[in-house]
Amino acid sequence: MTPKLPLRIRMYVCGHCGLVLDRDENAALNLAALVKRHVAGSGPETENGRGADRKTPSCGAGGIEASTPH
């Protein structure tokens, strides 16, 4: 298990194999992978903000809207 390092230490050096990691760069890579997995990989959007599973037809909301004078 990796020891808990204080935040002031910005580079991690493995005492066993000599691997050197920049903690900020590693955190950025982890966040980018998380976003790619959970946002981009979630598939096509099928619901709107209110949870409806249909989109408003291209002709508007049925053609019965009240007109607004300009």
N, C-alpha and C positions, 0 to 999 in steps of 0.2 A: 504494500500500500504506500502511496506517495505521501510524504509528510506534509502537514498543513504549513504553508509558508506565509509570512507576513506580507501584506500588500506592497511594502516598500521594496521588496525584492522583485525586480521586474523580469529577470532571466532565471530559468530553471536549468540546472545542470545535473544530469543523472550521475550519481557517484559510481554506478555500476558499469554503464556502457559509455558514458561521456556525452550523451545526447544533450544538446543545448537548444532550449526553446524560449522564444520571446513570449511572455505571458499575454501581452496585449494582442499580438498577432494571432496567437492560438485562440484567444477568446473571440476575435473577429471571425476567424474561420469556422469556429463552432456555431456562432450565431448565424452566419450565412448558410451553413448546412441545415440548421434548424428551420430557417425561413423557407429554404428550397423544398424541404421535406413536407412542411405543414401548410404552406401557402400555395406554392406553384404545383405541388403534387396532389392537391386536394381534388382535382377534377374540375369539370365545367360547373359554373354556378347555375343552380336550378331554382333558387328562391330569391325573391326580392327582399328588401329591408323589413317588410311586414310579414314575411313568411309565406307569401302567396307563391304558388308554384306555376303561375302563368304570367306572361308579359302582357302589357297593354297592347291591343292591336294597333297596327300602324295607322289605321284610320282614326285614331283618337280613342276616346272613351265611349264609343257607341253613337256619336253624332248628336247627342241630346244636350250638350253643354249650353248653358246660358251665355249669350254673347255679351261682351263688355264693351260699352261705348268708348270711343277714343276721342 
